[in-house]
C-alpha cells in the first residue's frame, strides 16, 4: 500500500513527472504489438523477443504505477511565494564550508535533486540538516566522505 503523504516538488519537477508518465503510456501499445508479433513466431518457451517484450511490459507498468502514485500525491511548491528567516523546501541557501568557500544549494524534491547543479533533496543528509535552520546557524553533517561543517550565510526564495 502506497503512503498517502504528500510529495513536495517544484513545478518543473511535476512537469517532468507528467511528461515521463505520458511517454510511458504511449509506449504501452507498442509493447503490446511487440508481444503479439513475437507470439506469432510460434513456440513461446524459446522465444527471446516474446520474453523481452513481456519483461519490458512489466517494467513499464511498474514505472507507470510509481509515477501515477507520485503525481497523485504531488504538492507543488513555488519558492517565489515563500518567505521567512528559516530554511524550508524550495529555499536557495548559501553556505560557507570549512574553507570559507561559498556553496549554493536549492532544497528540492527527490526526483529533482542533482547536486552537480546545486539542487539537493530535502531527504538527503544535508537537506535534512538544513531544514528549519536560520542565517548564522552552524551545521554538522555526516556524509560518506566524513563529517562536514557549514555556516548558513544566506537564505533566498527565488
One Martini backbone bead per residue (centre of mass of N, CA, C, O) as a GRO file, in nm:
protein
  158
    1UNK     BB    1   0.094   0.038   0.025
    2UNK     BB    2   0.070   0.352  -0.032
    3UNK     BB    3   0.140   0.651   0.061
    4UNK     BB    4  -0.037   0.969   0.147
    5UNK     BB    5   0.191   1.144   0.136
    6UNK     BB    6   0.321   1.418   0.042
    7UNK     BB    7   0.503   1.544  -0.254
    8UNK     BB    8   0.741   1.758  -0.281
    9UNK     BB    9   0.754   2.007  -0.556
   10UNK     BB   10   0.830   2.145  -0.834
   11UNK     BB   11   0.694   2.231  -1.128
   12UNK     BB   12   0.918   2.097  -1.308
   13UNK     BB   13   0.897   1.817  -1.174
   14UNK     BB   14   0.602   1.767  -1.247
   15UNK     BB   15   0.635   1.792  -1.555
   16UNK     BB   16   0.834   1.555  -1.581
   17UNK     BB   17   0.651   1.335  -1.469
   18UNK     BB   18   0.418   1.370  -1.677
   19UNK     BB   19   0.596   1.317  -1.926
   20UNK     BB   20   0.687   1.033  -1.850
   21UNK     BB   21   0.403   0.914  -1.830
   22UNK     BB   22   0.318   0.968  -2.122
   23UNK     BB   23   0.543   0.802  -2.259
   24UNK     BB   24   0.467   0.529  -2.130
   25UNK     BB   25   0.175   0.519  -2.236
   26UNK     BB   26   0.272   0.524  -2.541
   27UNK     BB   27   0.429   0.242  -2.517
   28UNK     BB   28   0.218   0.021  -2.468
   29UNK     BB   29   0.120  -0.054  -2.765
   30UNK     BB   30   0.403  -0.140  -2.864
   31UNK     BB   31   0.431  -0.381  -2.674
   32UNK     BB   32   0.184  -0.535  -2.765
   33UNK     BB   33   0.280  -0.567  -3.055
   34UNK     BB   34   0.542  -0.722  -2.984
   35UNK     BB   35   0.399  -0.961  -2.855
   36UNK     BB   36   0.226  -1.046  -3.097
   37UNK     BB   37   0.459  -1.091  -3.293
   38UNK     BB   38   0.610  -1.303  -3.118
   39UNK     BB   39   0.373  -1.504  -3.098
   40UNK     BB   40   0.369  -1.564  -3.413
   41UNK     BB   41   0.650  -1.739  -3.397
   42UNK     BB   42   0.551  -1.933  -3.166
   43UNK     BB   43   0.737  -2.074  -2.954
   44UNK     BB   44   0.765  -1.937  -2.626
   45UNK     BB   45   1.002  -2.085  -2.470
   46UNK     BB   46   1.221  -1.973  -2.720
   47UNK     BB   47   1.127  -1.654  -2.713
   48UNK     BB   48   1.299  -1.370  -2.678
   49UNK     BB   49   1.108  -1.143  -2.770
   50UNK     BB   50   0.876  -1.214  -2.584
   51UNK     BB   51   1.028  -1.192  -2.310
   52UNK     BB   52   1.123  -0.899  -2.349
   53UNK     BB   53   0.842  -0.771  -2.381
   54UNK     BB   54   0.726  -0.868  -2.109
   55UNK     BB   55   0.938  -0.731  -1.935
   56UNK     BB   56   0.885  -0.442  -2.033
   57UNK     BB   57   0.592  -0.435  -1.946
   58UNK     BB   58   0.650  -0.460  -1.642
   59UNK     BB   59   0.822  -0.208  -1.615
   60UNK     BB   60   0.619   0.002  -1.720
   61UNK     BB   61   0.391  -0.057  -1.517
   62UNK     BB   62   0.559   0.014  -1.266
   63UNK     BB   63   0.629   0.305  -1.348
   64UNK     BB   64   0.341   0.406  -1.377
   65UNK     BB   65   0.251   0.353  -1.086
   66UNK     BB   66   0.463   0.535  -0.954
   67UNK     BB   67   0.395   0.802  -1.103
   68UNK     BB   68   0.094   0.816  -1.028
   69UNK     BB   69   0.146   0.835  -0.727
   70UNK     BB   70   0.321   1.096  -0.726
   71UNK     BB   71   0.120   1.280  -0.875
   72UNK     BB   72  -0.119   1.245  -0.667
   73UNK     BB   73   0.090   1.359  -0.421
   74UNK     BB   74   0.149   1.630  -0.520
   75UNK     BB   75   0.331   1.927  -0.399
   76UNK     BB   76   0.333   2.236  -0.521
   77UNK     BB   77   0.620   2.457  -0.511
   78UNK     BB   78   0.674   2.814  -0.487
   79UNK     BB   79   0.943   2.990  -0.387
   80UNK     BB   80   0.839   3.293  -0.449
   81UNK     BB   81   0.602   3.257  -0.209
   82UNK     BB   82   0.816   3.260  -0.002
   83UNK     BB   83   0.912   3.308   0.350
   84UNK     BB   84   1.164   3.397   0.580
   85UNK     BB   85   1.426   3.272   0.828
   86UNK     BB   86   1.387   2.979   0.721
   87UNK     BB   87   1.449   2.666   0.612
   88UNK     BB   88   1.288   2.542   0.319
   89UNK     BB   89   1.127   2.425   0.084
   90UNK     BB   90   1.288   2.588  -0.204
   91UNK     BB   91   1.527   2.699  -0.092
   92UNK     BB   92   1.809   2.914  -0.117
   93UNK     BB   93   2.144   2.829  -0.014
   94UNK     BB   94   2.418   2.980   0.156
   95UNK     BB   95   2.732   2.835   0.219
   96UNK     BB   96   2.997   2.775   0.446
   97UNK     BB   97   3.280   2.623   0.460
   98UNK     BB   98   3.576   2.551   0.608
   99UNK     BB   99   3.710   2.758   0.372
  100UNK     BB  100   3.491   2.990   0.313
  101UNK     BB  101   3.330   2.858   0.085
  102UNK     BB  102   3.080   2.907  -0.129
  103UNK     BB  103   2.758   2.738  -0.126
  104UNK     BB  104   2.484   2.642  -0.347
  105UNK     BB  105   2.140   2.553  -0.259
  106UNK     BB  106   1.852   2.369  -0.343
  107UNK     BB  107   1.552   2.267  -0.206
  108UNK     BB  108   1.427   1.951  -0.312
  109UNK     BB  109   1.313   1.694  -0.464
  110UNK     BB  110   1.406   1.379  -0.546
  111UNK     BB  111   1.357   1.409  -0.866
  112UNK     BB  112   1.536   1.699  -0.875
  113UNK     BB  113   1.799   1.606  -0.785
  114UNK     BB  114   2.133   1.783  -0.839
  115UNK     BB  115   2.434   1.857  -0.718
  116UNK     BB  116   2.583   1.971  -0.975
  117UNK     BB  117   2.335   2.211  -0.981
  118UNK     BB  118   2.238   2.274  -0.673
  119UNK     BB  119   2.043   2.013  -0.599
  120UNK     BB  120   1.876   1.911  -0.304
  121UNK     BB  121   1.736   1.697  -0.103
  122UNK     BB  122   1.534   1.692   0.178
  123UNK     BB  123   1.642   1.379   0.236
  124UNK     BB  124   1.912   1.449   0.271
  125UNK     BB  125   2.144   1.504   0.498
  126UNK     BB  126   2.166   1.810   0.435
  127UNK     BB  127   1.868   1.876   0.404
  128UNK     BB  128   1.785   1.793   0.692
  129UNK     BB  129   1.988   1.992   0.838
  130UNK     BB  130   1.861   2.263   0.710
  131UNK     BB  131   1.592   2.238   0.805
  132UNK     BB  132   1.506   2.524   1.011
  133UNK     BB  133   1.727   2.709   0.960
  134UNK     BB  134   1.949   2.990   1.004
  135UNK     BB  135   2.117   3.254   0.992
  136UNK     BB  136   2.430   3.148   1.151
  137UNK     BB  137   2.414   2.860   1.143
  138UNK     BB  138   2.550   2.557   1.244
  139UNK     BB  139   2.658   2.263   1.053
  140UNK     BB  140   2.647   1.906   1.088
  141UNK     BB  141   2.760   1.653   0.851
  142UNK     BB  142   2.718   1.318   0.758
  143UNK     BB  143   2.918   1.173   0.517
  144UNK     BB  144   3.087   0.945   0.341
  145UNK     BB  145   3.360   1.141   0.375
  146UNK     BB  146   3.236   1.265   0.640
  147UNK     BB  147   3.261   1.544   0.821
  148UNK     BB  148   3.066   1.847   0.795
  149UNK     BB  149   3.092   2.209   0.785
  150UNK     BB  150   2.847   2.476   0.823
  151UNK     BB  151   2.738   2.807   0.721
  152UNK     BB  152   2.472   3.015   0.725
  153UNK     BB  153   2.447   3.297   0.507
  154UNK     BB  154   2.187   3.241   0.305
  155UNK     BB  155   1.832   3.313   0.226
  156UNK     BB  156   1.628   3.216  -0.055
  157UNK     BB  157   1.329   3.303  -0.269
  158UNK     BB  158   1.348   3.198  -0.627
   0.00000   0.00000   0.00000
